[in-house]
Amino acid sequence: MTDASAPSAAATRLAASGLPAKLEAAWPFLTLGVAGACLPLFGDTYWGVIAARACVYWVLVSGLNLVVGFAGQIAIGWVALLTLGAYTTSVLAAGTVTPPLSPYVALALAGAVGAVFGVIVGLPALRLRTFYFAMTTLGFATIVTQVALAWQSVTGGGIGVEGPVLPEPFSSTWGFYYFCLGLAGICTWMTANLAASRFGRALVAIRDAEVAAEAAGISKPRLLVAVFLFSGAVAAIAGGLFASLQSYITPDAFTFDLSVLFFIAILIGGRGSILGPLLGTIILTVLPEFAAPLVAWSTFLYAALLLIIVLALPGGIAALLDYKNRRPLKRNREIVPRPDLLAGVLARNAGVGALTLDGVALSFGGVHAIDGLDLEIRPGEVHGLIGPNGSGKTTTLNMISGYYAPQTGQVRLSGTTLPPRAPHLRAAHRIARTFQTPRLIGAASVLQNIMVGGTIDGRGMFVESLLALPRHRRDEAALRAAAMLALAAVGLEQLAPVRADRLQHGELRFMEIARALMLRPAFLLLDEPAAGLSAEEIRRLGALIVAISRRGTGVLLVEHHADLIFDICDRVTVLNLGKVLAAGTPAEIRSHREVVNAYLGA
Amino acid sequence: MLESIVSYGLAIGGVYALIGITYNVMFTASRVFSFTAGMLGMLGGVFGALFINRLGLPAGVGFIATLAAGAAIGVVTEAVTVRPVLKNLEQHLYVLSTLAFALLVQQFTAIEWSTEPQPFPRLLNIGESMVDQQFWLPVLACATTIVGLELLYRYTLVGRAFLAIAEDSYAARALGLPEQNLRIASYALAGVIGTLAGFAGGEMLLAFFANAPMLNFYGFVPVALGGMGSNRGAVIGGLALGLFQQAANFLVGGIFASVAVFTVFIIVLLARPEGLAGAAVTRRV
């Protein structure tokens, strides 16, 4: 097993996240930062105000970007949090309600309030469909402005309230600008860290392949709450700075147009990118300054841009900049799995008992999808599950992985009942699966797709990833190395940096297996993995599956290719109309008269 | 006071109900939630004022012209914002495309028409009646629409084709129904109903660009609560919302009324995301 730790040279290059690679990713940000720092040499104070505004907007947008661009939640009313932060900071600093506080303390408190309200505004996203959620965020934006207008004793109503003034050295135009630039830089750094962490990948997984994310053990509620906390906090801090920049705020300052600007900056920039939305924010803030007559038309132009982006360039600026993924891929690619590498991928799950189904039944309306099914999948064996269409194969798989709850009967692992309707808890039991139609995270690279599979093995917390603390870096290095090894084992390591949606169908099937292997599964559920593969690919797939099972993993194989089933399975169960028609060794099944009649044909 | 709550509440509720039906007509034809519903309502008021007040057309001609313009905008909506993104419905790009289109029209109206509310013409030249025409016109429009839609869906072949598409568009296409033409027709119909809402409620709401987001939200509340696609839910919910809002307006003040509506909306949706009458979707894998 000397080969186990020697993936190919290309893989090693990718796995190494050395200084050159980091510099290559960071240079656009560094350039922008240096240009920003030198701005006072070129512009007058008018430009100082505009640039400070762009920085303030970016502080908000950087957080919102995680919600909209990464998690794919259509939060269009985020101006509500800007309003909230602006009023909280101003009121606390002015001392209308409390004794006057230092502007820094007021900003920090506004951040805390914003974090709480970020969760309140965002929580409906866990239950509601996209359009409904968009509507609730819009509703919040309206309500907050109305409350600000009505609560005169605190907010000054329509007359307004003075914004906070930061003490020296940040009181001058350029001083304030540097303060905002610094915060914007910190936000960029934090969100970029997060984007490159298991949390960032999990967000994109929720956006593009929610079901696969659940199977990888990602808990959408916990992740989204963390993101809403962060993005609410930075939005409210941006609000405080916005108030300071305006020097005087009234409810009129927080129009819906601002919300549109924030939201569209992200989409123009491109979903799942940090640089794109940053450029988008700068462009949208500065654009009206170049042509005074455009100011009245700015929202009209933003809307037109949004329409064009959605219809013609869904990837936004980020897709334009992503020149690497426009290079043609090699034709006639071959997938050559290397089962010998599995030793490094799969740890032996010692002492795990069998996965059993006892008298499980489930009907949809009047249809008995599964009707009293007993099944035992033992570690180290390949168990085939075959049967005609509609016989309940995929339903069985979905029940084991927790998407459906059995109406009667139990699904047990080593004798313990697995909780029904909790697919995200299966990963912790080391039960991994693939899907009938590959669930890929199309906009992410193949490597990132694989790394999503190992999400639950990370140890660092959300905050540690934001700040790139040591545990985050250790997690990343370990996940990356494991993912490269899994990719090499299924034979896809050459494609690691490629966007997953550029892959061919067969490659996606192997990619899903690699993702499942990241869990070091005790049980692996494969839903028609050979569908759409060539004969040669099926043969290689078979060898790979056998090798996986010989490392101690129990494999449940749902398949229509009878040859594959009979070649590699240790035992086979045949379903018909939700019941077991026959069970036994491949040889027994092949000669079973009813099976031959009902399914195999003579 | 009770009289004004009821008359004003039912009138504004009728407008909300019509906007709700506009959402429904577009939704059943294409499974798309469209941000353009409120925009159509706003345009009903603006077109009415434009044709009758500014261009001096007779009320009847102005009415027909408004509805025709609404139908045209409906067709444009379908072609520009719905058809291109229909292939990947699960990506929800329609939320963005319809939002963008609605914003475009709304901003254009604000700049080219006026950013201030403009008066809407008095439609009928009749004397003082028991209840003013601005109050009973929306209710009448709502009732006419409901009866008209029922007749259309029940007794005409086109109407049944609409229903077939709403039920299962794949099966309908397999049967040879011209799905795309029916969808275009639905969007034209939605344009007519939306502008009718704004036109009928014009005297009350005035010709004002900012009516678009307002109607968008309050028109969506009844259909979201009643269950998407249900016109009965839209009408009952719309009228109830109008009455509730006016009662709260008179009793505790407008801002608390908005907060109350919003709170109820959120709580009901969180408890039953599919709406009070809708059915949950179970299959995901």
Interface residues (C-beta under 8 A of the other chain):
Chain A: I74 I76 P124 R127 L128 R129 T130 F131 Y132 A134 M135 T136 L138 G139 F140 T142 I143 Q146 V147 L149 A150 V211 F256 V260 L267 A296 W297 T299 F300 Y302 A303 A304 L306 L307 V310 L311 P314 F364 T394 N398 Y403 F435
Chain B: F33 V80 T81 P84 V85 H92 L93 V95 L96 S97 L99 A100 F101 L103 L104 Q107 F108 I111 P213 N216 F217 F220 A224 G253 I255 S258 V259 F262 F265 I266 L269 L270 P273 T282 R284 V285
